[in-house]
C-alpha cells in the first residue's frame, strides 16, 4: 500500500525517518509512493504512519521488528459501509449516534468498526464475516 516520493513527501518523510527503523521506512516508501504529509508515531511493537493519499487521511501500522505492514485504516462515513452493514447499523442501533467509524484493511481482509453511543453506554461494534455487527466492547457511562 505505498513507493517514490515527491518533494513534499520527501521533506515530511525525512523529518520522521529518524524515529522509525529502516525496514519500516522502506516498506512504507514501497507501498505508499504517492503519500503526502507523512508523520510517524513510534510505539514499542509497532510504528504508525499518518498520511494523506488521494486527499484522504489514512493510517498505516507496521511491525517494528519485521517492518511488515500490519493494517491500513481510514475513517469513513456511514454511507460508505456495505449496504447490509449500513442498514443493520441504522435499524439495530437507531437509539444510538455514531461517534467513530473506520475501515481496517489487514492483508486484504476488510473489517469495519463503529462506535455508537447513547446517554447510558458506548458500544464498539465490529463487522463480522457475514456482514453483521458484533459487540466488540461495551462501556457503561456514569
Buried (B, 14 or more C-beta within 10 A) or exposed (E): BBEEBEEEBBEBBEEBBEEBBEBBBEBBBBBBBBBBBBEBBBEEEBBBBBBBBEEEEBBBBBBBEEBEBBBBBBEBEEEEBEEEBBEBBEEEBEEBEBEEBBBBBEEEEEBBBBBBBEEEEBBBBBBEEEBEBEEBEEEEEE
